[in-house]
Amino acid sequence: MGVVADSKVDFGARAALHKWPSLANQRRPDREPYQVSEGTLDECISAFMGKPEATRHLYEIHTAPQPPLVTDILSPEHIIELSRLREFL
């Protein structure tokens, strides 16, 4: 069946959306990301997808790992893929 079909993602798992401090729309590597919202993985993905596309690179989601598809810190690209998976399911 493949990895996606065999993998179950718990979109109800606790998660937090974090944002990197930025300067001129670029991440500040000298700063740590801060939490902007908390809820389920599903809610955090929805909050992320509601952000302007031009600023999504400043966000990440922190959650408990769910191998192989979900890591503890999800990059913007990873969040977009999980959003597509969620819509597919």
SENUTI-916945 format. One record per atom (N, C-alpha, C): x, y, z negated; atom name. Coordinates in pm, 1 decimal, always signed. Layout:
BEGIN
+----------+----------+----------+------+
:       xx :       yy :       zz : atom :
+----------+----------+----------+------+
:        X :        Y :        Z :   CA :
...
+----------+----------+----------+------+
REM end
This chain:
BEGIN
+----------+----------+----------+------+
:       xx :       yy :       zz : atom :
+----------+----------+----------+------+
:    +80.5 :   -119.8 :     +0.0 :    N :
:     +0.0 :     +0.0 :     +0.0 :   CA :
:    +84.9 :   +126.3 :     +0.0 :    C :
:   +199.4 :   +127.0 :    -61.0 :    N :
:   +281.3 :   +247.7 :    -68.0 :   CA :
:   +277.3 :   +309.7 :   -206.2 :    C :
:   +370.4 :   +398.5 :   -230.6 :    N :
:   +386.8 :   +459.0 :   -362.4 :   CA :
:   +263.3 :   +536.4 :   -406.1 :    C :
:   +206.3 :   +619.6 :   -318.4 :    N :
:    +93.5 :   +703.4 :   -356.7 :   CA :
:    -27.8 :   +618.9 :   -393.4 :    C :
:    -58.9 :   +518.3 :   -313.6 :    N :
:   -177.0 :   +436.2 :   -338.5 :   CA :
:   -162.3 :   +355.1 :   -467.0 :    C :
:    -40.7 :   +314.2 :   -499.2 :    N :
:    -17.2 :   +232.8 :   -616.8 :   CA :
:     +1.5 :   +315.8 :   -743.3 :    C :
:    +21.9 :   +444.4 :   -729.6 :    N :
:    +51.8 :   +529.7 :   -843.7 :   CA :
:    -72.7 :   +602.3 :   -891.3 :    C :
:    -90.1 :   +600.1 :  -1021.5 :    N :
:   -200.6 :   +672.5 :  -1082.3 :   CA :
:   -142.5 :   +794.6 :  -1151.0 :    C :
:   -198.2 :   +911.4 :  -1121.8 :    N :
:   -156.5 :  +1034.1 :  -1187.8 :   CA :
:   -269.2 :  +1075.9 :  -1280.7 :    C :
:   -235.5 :  +1097.8 :  -1407.6 :    N :
:   -333.4 :  +1144.0 :  -1505.7 :   CA :
:   -339.5 :  +1295.9 :  -1499.2 :    C :
:   -435.6 :  +1347.5 :  -1421.1 :    N :
:   -448.9 :  +1491.8 :  -1406.4 :   CA :
:   -507.5 :  +1555.7 :  -1531.9 :    C :
:   -550.4 :  +1472.5 :  -1627.6 :    N :
:   -601.5 :  +1522.4 :  -1755.6 :   CA :
:   -492.8 :  +1534.6 :  -1861.1 :    C :
:   -368.3 :  +1500.4 :  -1825.1 :    N :
:   -256.6 :  +1508.8 :  -1920.3 :   CA :
:   -230.9 :  +1654.6 :  -1957.9 :    C :
:   -182.7 :  +1677.4 :  -2079.2 :    N :
:   -150.6 :  +1813.0 :  -2125.2 :   CA :
:    -35.5 :  +1868.8 :  -2041.8 :    C :
:    -45.8 :  +1997.2 :  -2010.4 :    N :
:    +57.1 :  +2062.0 :  -1929.7 :   CA :
:    +58.4 :  +2211.2 :  -1960.2 :    C :
:   +165.8 :  +2277.5 :  -1918.4 :    N :
:   +177.0 :  +2422.1 :  -1935.7 :   CA :
:   +239.0 :  +2482.1 :  -1810.2 :    C :
:   +181.0 :  +2593.0 :  -1765.6 :    N :
:   +234.0 :  +2666.0 :  -1651.0 :   CA :
:   +332.9 :  +2769.8 :  -1703.4 :    C :
:   +452.7 :  +2768.7 :  -1648.0 :    N :
:   +557.7 :  +2861.8 :  -1688.6 :   CA :
:   +596.1 :  +2950.3 :  -1571.4 :    C :
:   +639.2 :  +3072.6 :  -1603.4 :    N :
:   +684.4 :  +3166.9 :  -1501.1 :   CA :
:   +825.0 :  +3213.2 :  -1535.5 :    C :
:   +907.6 :  +3220.2 :  -1433.3 :    N :
:  +1042.5 :  +3272.8 :  -1450.4 :   CA :
:  +1038.3 :  +3425.1 :  -1447.4 :    C :
:  +1108.8 :  +3490.7 :  -1539.0 :    N :
:  +1124.5 :  +3635.7 :  -1525.8 :   CA :
:  +1189.5 :  +3663.7 :  -1390.8 :    C :
:  +1150.1 :  +3774.2 :  -1328.1 :    N :
:  +1201.4 :  +3800.5 :  -1194.0 :   CA :
:  +1244.1 :  +3946.0 :  -1178.9 :    C :
:  +1326.8 :  +3966.0 :  -1080.6 :    N :
:  +1369.9 :  +4099.0 :  -1040.0 :   CA :
:  +1367.7 :  +4098.2 :   -887.9 :    C :
:  +1292.9 :  +4189.3 :   -828.1 :    N :
:  +1277.1 :  +4193.8 :   -682.2 :   CA :
:  +1227.3 :  +4059.0 :   -628.5 :    C :
:  +1131.1 :  +3999.2 :   -701.1 :    N :
:  +1068.0 :  +3872.5 :   -662.6 :   CA :
:  +1166.0 :  +3754.8 :   -656.8 :    C :
:  +1277.5 :  +3765.1 :   -729.3 :    N :
:  +1374.4 :  +3655.9 :   -738.0 :   CA :
:  +1387.5 :  +3613.5 :   -884.1 :    C :
:  +1401.9 :  +3481.0 :   -905.2 :    N :
:  +1421.5 :  +3430.7 :  -1041.3 :   CA :
:  +1544.7 :  +3492.7 :  -1105.6 :    C :
:  +1531.6 :  +3522.5 :  -1233.5 :    N :
:  +1646.3 :  +3572.1 :  -1309.9 :   CA :
:  +1712.7 :  +3451.8 :  -1376.0 :    C :
:  +1827.9 :  +3406.9 :  -1325.9 :    N :
:  +1892.5 :  +3288.0 :  -1382.5 :   CA :
:  +1944.8 :  +3309.6 :  -1524.7 :    C :
:  +1954.3 :  +3435.6 :  -1566.6 :    N :
:  +2002.9 :  +3466.2 :  -1701.1 :   CA :
:  +1890.5 :  +3464.9 :  -1804.5 :    C :
:  +1770.0 :  +3431.8 :  -1761.8 :    N :
:  +1653.4 :  +3428.0 :  -1851.2 :   CA :
:  +1588.2 :  +3290.3 :  -1845.3 :    C :
:  +1507.2 :  +3262.3 :  -1946.1 :    N :
:  +1433.2 :  +3136.0 :  -1950.5 :   CA :
:  +1288.7 :  +3159.9 :  -1906.5 :    C :
:  +1226.0 :  +3060.0 :  -1842.4 :    N :
:  +1085.2 :  +3076.1 :  -1805.9 :   CA :
:   +998.1 :  +3081.3 :  -1931.9 :    C :
:   +886.0 :  +3150.9 :  -1922.4 :    N :
:   +795.3 :  +3162.2 :  -2036.0 :   CA :
:   +658.4 :  +3107.3 :  -1997.0 :    C :
:   +585.5 :  +3061.0 :  -2098.0 :    N :
:   +455.3 :  +2998.6 :  -2074.4 :   CA :
:   +350.1 :  +3104.6 :  -2045.8 :    C :
:   +271.4 :  +3083.3 :  -1939.5 :    N :
:   +163.3 :  +3176.1 :  -1906.0 :   CA :
:    +24.6 :  +3115.0 :  -1927.2 :    C :
:    +15.6 :  +2982.5 :  -1924.8 :    N :
:   -111.8 :  +2917.1 :  -1955.3 :   CA :
:    -85.5 :  +2772.3 :  -1995.4 :    C :
:   -185.4 :  +2715.4 :  -2060.7 :    N :
:   -174.2 :  +2578.0 :  -2109.3 :   CA :
:   -308.6 :  +2510.7 :  -2088.3 :    C :
:   -305.8 :  +2382.0 :  -2061.3 :    N :
:   -429.2 :  +2306.5 :  -2041.3 :   CA :
:   -395.1 :  +2169.3 :  -1988.1 :    C :
:   -478.6 :  +2119.5 :  -1897.8 :    N :
:   -452.0 :  +1990.0 :  -1836.0 :   CA :
:   -363.0 :  +2010.8 :  -1713.6 :    C :
:   -305.3 :  +1903.6 :  -1665.3 :    N :
:   -226.1 :  +1910.5 :  -1542.3 :   CA :
:   -313.8 :  +1964.4 :  -1429.3 :    C :
:   -437.0 :  +1919.4 :  -1422.3 :    N :
:   -530.5 :  +1966.3 :  -1320.2 :   CA :
:   -551.4 :  +2117.5 :  -1329.7 :    C :
:   -574.6 :  +2168.2 :  -1450.4 :    N :
:   -595.5 :  +2312.3 :  -1470.3 :   CA :
:   -471.1 :  +2393.0 :  -1433.5 :    C :
:   -353.9 :  +2340.8 :  -1471.0 :    N :
:   -229.3 :  +2411.1 :  -1439.6 :   CA :
:   -202.3 :  +2412.5 :  -1288.3 :    C :
:   -232.7 :  +2302.4 :  -1220.4 :    N :
:   -216.8 :  +2299.2 :  -1074.6 :   CA :
:   -311.2 :  +2401.5 :  -1011.9 :    C :
:   -435.6 :  +2408.1 :  -1059.1 :    N :
:   -532.2 :  +2504.6 :  -1005.6 :   CA :
:   -485.7 :  +2647.8 :  -1030.6 :    C :
:   -433.6 :  +2675.6 :  -1151.5 :    N :
:   -383.6 :  +2809.4 :  -1183.7 :   CA :
:   -267.0 :  +2845.4 :  -1092.5 :    C :
:   -177.3 :  +2748.9 :  -1070.0 :    N :
:    -62.3 :  +2772.0 :   -981.2 :   CA :
:   -109.8 :  +2801.2 :   -838.9 :    C :
:   -204.0 :  +2721.3 :   -788.2 :    N :
:   -250.5 :  +2738.3 :   -651.2 :   CA :
:   -325.9 :  +2870.7 :   -634.6 :    C :
:   -375.0 :  +2927.4 :   -744.0 :    N :
:   -442.1 :  +3056.2 :   -739.7 :   CA :
:   -346.7 :  +3174.5 :   -734.5 :    C :
:   -217.9 :  +3148.7 :   -755.5 :    N :
:   -117.8 :  +3256.0 :   -749.6 :   CA :
:    -88.6 :  +3291.2 :   -603.7 :    C :
:    -50.7 :  +3416.4 :   -577.9 :    N :
:    -13.7 :  +3452.0 :   -440.5 :   CA :
:   +101.3 :  +3364.3 :   -391.2 :    C :
:    +89.3 :  +3318.6 :   -268.5 :    N :
:   +190.8 :  +3229.1 :   -212.8 :   CA :
:   +331.6 :  +3288.5 :   -222.1 :    C :
:   +343.0 :  +3419.4 :   -208.2 :    N :
:   +474.0 :  +3485.8 :   -210.1 :   CA :
:   +540.4 :  +3483.7 :   -347.7 :    C :
:   +463.2 :  +3451.3 :   -453.4 :    N :
:   +522.8 :  +3448.1 :   -587.8 :   CA :
:   +528.1 :  +3307.8 :   -647.8 :    C :
:   +477.9 :  +3208.5 :   -577.7 :    N :
:   +472.0 :  +3072.8 :   -634.0 :   CA :
:   +609.1 :  +3017.0 :   -670.2 :    C :
:   +714.2 :  +3061.9 :   -602.7 :    N :
:   +848.6 :  +3011.0 :   -633.0 :   CA :
:   +894.5 :  +3050.1 :   -773.9 :    C :
:   +822.8 :  +3139.2 :   -839.3 :    N :
:   +858.5 :  +3182.8 :   -974.7 :   CA :
:   +795.1 :  +3095.2 :  -1082.8 :    C :
:   +712.2 :  +2998.6 :  -1042.6 :    N :
:   +637.8 :  +2917.3 :  -1138.8 :   CA :
:   +683.8 :  +2772.1 :  -1139.6 :    C :
:   +657.9 :  +2706.0 :  -1252.4 :    N :
:   +679.8 :  +2561.7 :  -1265.7 :   CA :
:   +583.8 :  +2511.0 :  -1371.8 :    C :
:   +555.9 :  +2381.3 :  -1366.8 :    N :
:   +467.4 :  +2319.6 :  -1465.9 :   CA :
:   +549.6 :  +2223.7 :  -1550.4 :    C :
:   +531.0 :  +2232.3 :  -1682.2 :    N :
:   +595.4 :  +2141.4 :  -1776.9 :   CA :
:   +488.3 :  +2044.7 :  -1827.5 :    C :
:   +518.1 :  +1914.8 :  -1822.7 :    N :
:   +423.2 :  +1812.0 :  -1866.6 :   CA :
:   +499.7 :  +1685.4 :  -1902.0 :    C :
:   +430.2 :  +1588.6 :  -1958.7 :    N :
:   +493.3 :  +1459.5 :  -1988.1 :   CA :
:   +514.3 :  +1385.6 :  -1856.0 :    C :
:   +632.2 :  +1323.9 :  -1838.2 :    N :
:   +659.1 :  +1252.8 :  -1712.7 :   CA :
:   +561.7 :  +1136.4 :  -1691.1 :    C :
:   +526.4 :  +1115.6 :  -1564.9 :    N :
:   +444.2 :  +1001.9 :  -1522.4 :   CA :
:   +512.1 :   +941.7 :  -1400.0 :    C :
:   +617.9 :   +863.3 :  -1421.5 :    N :
:   +691.4 :   +807.9 :  -1307.1 :   CA :
:   +599.5 :   +725.9 :  -1216.8 :    C :
:   +622.8 :   +725.6 :  -1086.7 :    N :
:   +731.2 :   +794.1 :  -1016.6 :   CA :
:   +693.6 :   +932.0 :   -962.5 :    C :
:   +567.1 :   +971.2 :   -973.1 :    N :
:   +523.6 :  +1093.5 :   -904.0 :   CA :
:   +534.5 :  +1222.3 :   -985.1 :    C :
:   +530.9 :  +1213.2 :  -1117.8 :    N :
:   +529.7 :  +1334.1 :  -1200.7 :   CA :
:   +653.4 :  +1336.6 :  -1289.9 :    C :
:   +731.9 :  +1443.9 :  -1277.6 :    N :
:   +848.9 :  +1463.1 :  -1362.6 :   CA :
:   +812.1 :  +1561.1 :  -1474.7 :    C :
:   +902.4 :  +1578.6 :  -1571.2 :    N :
:   +870.1 :  +1665.1 :  -1685.1 :   CA :
:   +860.9 :  +1813.0 :  -1647.4 :    C :
:   +936.2 :  +1855.5 :  -1545.9 :    N :
:   +925.8 :  +1992.1 :  -1494.3 :   CA :
:   +899.3 :  +1983.4 :  -1344.8 :    C :
:   +783.5 :  +2036.0 :  -1304.7 :    N :
:   +742.8 :  +2027.6 :  -1164.7 :   CA :
:   +777.1 :  +2156.4 :  -1091.7 :    C :
:   +849.9 :  +2143.4 :   -981.9 :    N :
:   +887.1 :  +2258.4 :   -898.5 :   CA :
:   +765.7 :  +2302.6 :   -817.1 :    C :
:   +769.8 :  +2423.6 :   -762.1 :    N :
:   +658.4 :  +2468.8 :   -677.1 :   CA :
:   +626.6 :  +2371.0 :   -563.5 :    C :
:   +728.3 :  +2317.9 :   -499.3 :    N :
:   +706.1 :  +2223.5 :   -389.4 :   CA :
:   +635.4 :  +2097.3 :   -439.9 :    C :
:   +677.4 :  +2050.8 :   -556.1 :    N :
:   +619.3 :  +1930.7 :   -617.1 :   CA :
:   +473.0 :  +1956.7 :   -654.6 :    C :
:   +444.5 :  +2075.2 :   -708.6 :    N :
:   +307.6 :  +2110.0 :   -747.3 :   CA :
:   +216.5 :  +2111.0 :   -625.0 :    C :
:   +264.7 :  +2165.6 :   -514.3 :    N :
:   +185.5 :  +2170.2 :   -391.0 :   CA :
:   +155.2 :  +2028.3 :   -342.9 :    C :
:   +254.7 :  +1939.6 :   -350.4 :    N :
:   +232.0 :  +1800.0 :   -310.2 :   CA :
:   +129.1 :  +1732.9 :   -401.4 :    C :
:   +137.1 :  +1757.7 :   -533.0 :    N :
:    +39.2 :  +1699.3 :   -625.9 :   CA :
:    -99.9 :  +1756.6 :   -599.9 :    C :
:   -107.4 :  +1882.3 :   -561.3 :    N :
:   -236.0 :  +1943.4 :   -528.0 :   CA :
:   -298.9 :  +1872.4 :   -407.4 :    C :
:   -215.8 :  +1843.1 :   -308.5 :    N :
:   -265.4 :  +1770.6 :   -189.9 :   CA :
:   -312.2 :  +1631.0 :   -229.1 :    C :
:   -234.2 :  +1564.1 :   -314.5 :    N :
:   -269.6 :  +1429.7 :   -360.3 :   CA :
:   -402.6 :  +1434.3 :   -435.0 :    C :
:   -417.3 :  +1532.3 :   -520.5 :    N :
:   -540.2 :  +1548.6 :   -600.4 :   CA :
:   -660.6 :  +1565.6 :   -507.9 :    C :
:   -646.0 :  +1646.0 :   -402.4 :    N :
:   -755.8 :  +1667.0 :   -307.6 :   CA :
:   -786.3 :  +1539.7 :   -231.0 :    C :
:   -682.0 :  +1462.2 :   -199.6 :    N :
:   -697.6 :  +1337.0 :   -125.7 :   CA :
:   -776.3 :  +1235.4 :   -209.5 :    C :
:   -748.6 :  +1233.8 :   -340.5 :    N :
:   -814.8 :  +1137.9 :   -428.8 :   CA :
:   -954.8 :  +1184.6 :   -460.9 :    C :
+----------+----------+----------+------+
REM end
